């Protein structure tokens, strides 16, 4: 068994955590600098998992499940294994109890990794070894869209002044019961802008079903891609990414779009990278930005750090 064990999920389903883990493994496999193994939580079996933990020296855990994360940290402490945890999301976004459990996990971890500045500043009060590392890991390759989807997008691109995209790996709600990804709101807003196309990346297909059930009218300038696909390719077809979420961590999509030289509009619910046009979580504020978009397209070149370098530095220090 490898000295370093990475624990997490791989796509499908496609989401920020699974994409991050997939790219991390690709870079490690490519560079061959660190001997590592991987345990896929999609195939979780308790006794096999316990055996692999015991056989490893360093565990790097990627999960959004607060209780499971705490139990793995506890297991590593009991078996005297070094544990790195990456908090994929904004610290403090859960209920009071779950937020407290997150802080306990951070306190007992050897290295907690936080993916935005606010979460890092909070975490280092409980663990001075906390690290701030971007969740963005540059893709080593991209996959073409299905030919049918590619053909439809090429046809549509000639019918609109600008193309926007947004994504949601699934229908999710925050602690206040609001849609985290605000897709319903975006659909309503884009009815005001028939000159713009909005592409909604919906790899699970669940969001399209949710919108249909809710009775929200999908206008002709809304295009859902409700099957598995590479969102990077969607960004390539777009002029601007919209990330209008009610909560966030360090959005891969935002950094992906900046990396590709695209404009980005994002809600100001967490700190965002340089080059992002920030907007309040308000329909009227977003509408105003969209009205001004044609005259204010971003031409600024933005340098996007590859989070792999930060993670590799942690691995080398612990080995």
TORTOR-623229 format. One record per residue (C-alpha): residue in three letters; y negated, z negated, x. Coordinates in steps of 0.2 Angstrom, whole numbers, always signed. Each point is the difference from the previous one (the first is absolute). Last residue first. Layout:
# TORTOR-623229
   doke      py      pz      px
    ALA       Y       Z       X
...
END
This chain:
# TORTOR-623229
   doke      py      pz      px
    UNK     -63     -18     +33
    UNK     -15      -9      -9
    UNK     -14      +8      +9
    UNK      +8     +17      +0
    UNK      +3      -1     -19
    UNK     -18      -5      -3
    UNK      -7     +14     +10
    UNK     +11     +12      -9
    UNK      -7      -6     -17
    UNK     -18      +3      +6
    UNK      +4     +18      +7
    UNK      +9      +4     -16
    UNK     -16      -4     -10
    UNK      -7     +17      +5
    UNK     -19      -1      +0
    UNK     -10     +12     -10
    UNK     -15      +8      +8
    UNK     -12      +7     -13
    UNK      -9     +17      +1
    UNK     -15      +0     -12
    UNK      -1     +15     -11
    UNK      +1     -10     -16
    UNK      -5     +10     -16
    UNK     -16      -6      -6
    UNK      -8     +14     -11
    UNK     +17      +4      -9
    UNK      +4     -18      -2
    UNK     -16      -6      -9
    UNK      +7      +1     -18
    UNK     +16      -8      +7
    UNK     -10     -14      +7
    UNK      -8      -3     -16
    UNK     +16      +0     -10
    UNK      +7     -13     +12
    UNK     -15     -11      -3
    UNK      +2      +2     -19
    UNK     +19      -3      +0
    UNK      -3     -16      +9
    UNK     +11      -8     +14
    UNK     -15      +1     +12
    UNK      +0     +15     +12
    UNK      +2      +2     +18
    UNK      -1     +17      +9
    UNK     +13      -1     +14
    UNK      -5      +5     +18
    UNK      +3     -16      +8
    UNK     +16      -9      -6
    UNK      +0     -10     -16
    UNK      -2     -19      -3
    UNK      +7      -5     -16
    UNK      -5      +1     -19
    UNK     -13     +14      +5
    UNK      +8     +13     -10
    UNK      +4     +16     +10
    UNK      -8     +18      +1
    UNK      +7     +10     +15
    UNK      -5     +17      +7
    UNK     +13      +9     +10
    UNK      +2      +2     +19
    UNK     +19      -2      +0
    UNK      +0     -17      +9
    UNK     -13      -5     -13
    UNK     +12      +5     -14
    UNK     +14      -9      +8
    UNK     -11     -15      +3
    UNK      -3      -1     -19
    UNK     +18      +4      -5
    UNK      +7     -14     +12
    UNK     -11     -13     -10
    UNK      -3     -15     +10
    UNK      +4     -14     -13
    UNK      -6      +4     -17
    UNK      -7      -7     -17
    UNK      -8      +7     -15
    UNK      +3     +18      +6
    UNK     -11     +15      -1
    UNK      +7      +9     +15
    UNK      -7     +18      -2
    UNK      +4     +13     +14
    UNK     -11     +15      +2
    UNK      +0     +18      +4
    UNK     +18      +3      -4
    UNK     +15     +11      +4
    UNK      +3      -9     +17
    UNK      +0     -16     -10
    UNK     +14      +6     -10
    UNK     +10      +4     +16
    UNK      -3     -18      +6
    UNK      +7      -5     -17
    UNK     +18      +6      +4
    UNK     +10      +3     -16
    UNK     +12      -8     -12
    UNK      -4      +5     -18
    UNK     -14      -3     -12
    UNK     -14     +10      +7
    UNK     -13      -2     -13
    UNK     -15     +13      -2
    UNK     -15      -6      -9
    UNK     -14     +14      -3
    UNK      +8      +6     -16
    UNK      -2     -17      -8
    UNK     +13     -14      -2
    UNK      -4     -10     -16
    UNK      +4     -18      +1
    UNK     +12      -5     -14
    UNK      +8     -14     +10
    UNK     +17      +7      -1
    UNK      -6     +16      +9
    UNK      -9     -10     +13
    UNK     +16     -11      +3
    UNK     +11     +16      +1
    UNK     -11      +8     +13
    UNK      -1     -16     +10
    UNK     +19      -2      +0
    UNK      +3     +16      +9
    UNK      +6      -9     +15
    UNK     -10     +12     +12
    UNK     -16      -1     -10
    UNK     -13      +8     +11
    UNK     -14      +4     -12
    UNK     -10     +15      +4
    UNK     -18      +0      -7
    UNK      -9     +17      -2
    UNK     -19      +1      -1
    UNK     -11     +12     -11
    UNK      +6      -9     -16
    UNK      -9     -15      +6
    UNK      -3     -12     -14
    UNK     +19      +0      -5
    UNK      +2      -6     +18
    UNK      -6     -17      -5
    UNK     +14      -3     -13
    UNK     +13      +6     +12
    UNK      -7     -12     +13
    UNK      +1     -14     -12
    UNK     +18      +3      -5
    UNK      +4      +1     +19
    UNK      -7     -17      +4
    UNK     +12      -3     +15
    UNK      +1     -18      -3
    UNK      +1      +1     -19
    UNK      -8     -16      -6
    UNK     +10     -15      -6
    UNK     -10     -13      +8
    UNK     +13      -3     +14
    UNK      +0     +18      +4
    UNK     +10     +13      -9
    UNK     +12     +14      +7
    UNK      +6     +17      -7
    UNK      +9      +8     +15
    UNK      -4      +8     +17
    UNK     -17      +4      -5
    UNK     -11     +14      +8
    UNK     -17      +8      -1
    UNK      -6     +17      +3
    UNK     -17     +10      -1
    UNK      -2     +18      +0
    UNK     -18      +8      +0
    UNK      -8     +15      -9
    UNK     +15      +4     -11
    UNK      +9     +16      -5
    UNK      +6      +7     +16
    UNK      +9     -16      +5
    UNK     +10      +1     -16
    UNK     +10     +15      +6
    UNK      +4      -8     +17
    UNK      +5     -16      -9
    UNK     +12      +9     -11
    UNK      +8      +9     +14
    UNK      +2     -16     +10
    UNK      +8      -9     -15
    UNK     +13     +14      -3
    UNK      +3      +1     +19
    UNK      +4     -18      +2
    UNK     -13      -8     +11
    UNK      +2      +2     +19
    UNK      +6     -15     +10
    UNK     -10      -8     +14
    UNK      +4      -5     +17
    UNK      -4     -14     +13
    UNK     -10      -8     -13
    UNK     -14     -12      +7
    UNK      +3     -18      -3
    UNK     -13      -9     -11
    UNK      +4     -18      -4
    UNK     -14      -5     +11
    UNK      +3     -15     +11
    UNK      -9     -17      -1
    UNK     +11     -13      +9
    UNK      +3     -18      -4
    UNK      +5     -11     +15
    UNK     -13     -13      -6
    UNK     +10      -4     -15
    UNK      -8      -9     -15
    UNK     -18      +4      +2
    UNK      +6     +17      +8
    UNK      +6      +5     -17
    UNK     -17      +0      -9
    UNK      -9     +10     +13
    UNK     +15     +12      +0
    UNK      +0      +2     -19
    UNK     -18      +5      +1
    UNK      +2     +12     +14
    UNK     +14     +10      -7
    UNK     +18      +3      +5
    UNK      +6     -17      +5
    UNK     +14      -3     +12
    UNK      +7     -18      +0
    UNK      +8      -3     +18
    UNK     +12     -15      +3
    UNK      +0      -4     -19
    UNK      -1     -18      -6
    UNK     -18      +0      -5
    UNK      +1     +18      -8
    UNK     +15      -5     -11
    UNK      -9     -15      -6
    UNK     -16     +10      -3
    UNK     +11     +12     -11
    UNK      +7     -15      -9
    UNK     -17      -6      -5
    UNK      -5     +18      -6
    UNK     +16      +0     -11
    UNK      -5     -17      -8
    UNK     -18      +5      -3
    UNK      +5     +16      -8
    UNK      -1     +16     +11
    UNK     -14     +10      +9
    UNK      -3     -13     +13
    UNK      +4     +10     +15
    UNK      -4     +19      -4
    UNK     +16     +11      +2
    UNK     +14      +3     +12
    UNK      +1     -17      +9
    UNK     +10      +4     +16
    UNK     +12     -13      +5
    UNK      +6      -3     +18
    UNK     +14     -13      +3
    UNK      +7      -6     +16
    UNK     +18      -7      -4
    UNK      +4     -19      +2
    UNK     +14      +1     -14
    UNK     -10     -12     -11
    UNK     -17      +7      +4
    UNK      +7     +18      -4
    UNK      +8      -6     -17
    UNK     -17      -8      -5
    UNK      -9     +16      +4
    UNK     +13     +10     -10
    UNK      -2     -12     -14
    UNK     -19      +2      +0
    UNK      +1     +19      +0
    UNK     +12      -1     -14
    UNK     -12     -10     -10
    UNK     -15     +10      +3
    UNK      +8     +17      -4
    UNK     -11     +13      +8
    UNK     +12      +3     +14
    UNK      -1      +5     +19
    UNK      +9     -12     +11
    UNK      +1      +2     +19
    UNK     +14     -11      +7
    UNK      +2      -4     +18
    UNK     +16      -6      +8
    UNK     +14      +8     -10
    UNK     +18      -5      -3
    UNK      -5     -14     -12
    UNK     -10     +12     -10
    UNK     +14     +13      -1
    UNK     +12     -13      -6
    UNK     -12      -7     -14
    UNK      -3     +18      -6
    UNK     +18      +4      -1
    UNK      +3     -16     -10
    UNK     -14      +3     -12
    UNK      +3     +19      -4
    UNK     -16     +10      -1
    UNK      +2     +19      -1
    UNK     -18      +3      -5
    UNK      -5     -13     +13
    UNK      +3     +13     +14
    UNK      +4     -10     +16
    UNK      -6      +9     +16
    UNK      +4      -2     +19
    UNK     -10      +1     +15
    UNK      +0      +2     +19
    UNK     -19      +3      +4
    UNK      -7     +14     +10
    UNK     +10     +14      -7
    UNK     -16     +11      -4
    UNK      +8     +10     -14
    UNK     +11     -13      -8
    UNK     -15     -13      +0
    UNK     -12     +13      -7
    UNK     +12      +5     -14
    UNK      +4     -19      -4
    UNK     -19      -4      -2
    UNK      -1     +16     -11
    UNK     +13      -6     -12
    UNK      -6     -17      +0
    UNK     -18      +5      -4
    UNK      +7     +13     -14
    UNK     +10     -14      -8
    UNK     -14     -12      +0
    UNK     -13     +12      -7
    UNK     +11      +7     -13
    UNK     +13     +13      -3
    UNK     +16      -6      -9
    UNK      +9      +8      +9
    UNK      -5      -3     +14
    UNK      +5     -13     +12
    UNK      +0     -19      -3
    UNK      -1     -15     +12
    UNK      +7     -10     +14
    UNK      -3      +5     +19
    UNK     +12      -9     +11
    UNK      -5      -1     +19
    UNK     +14      -5     +12
    UNK     +12     +13      -6
    UNK     +17      -4      -6
END
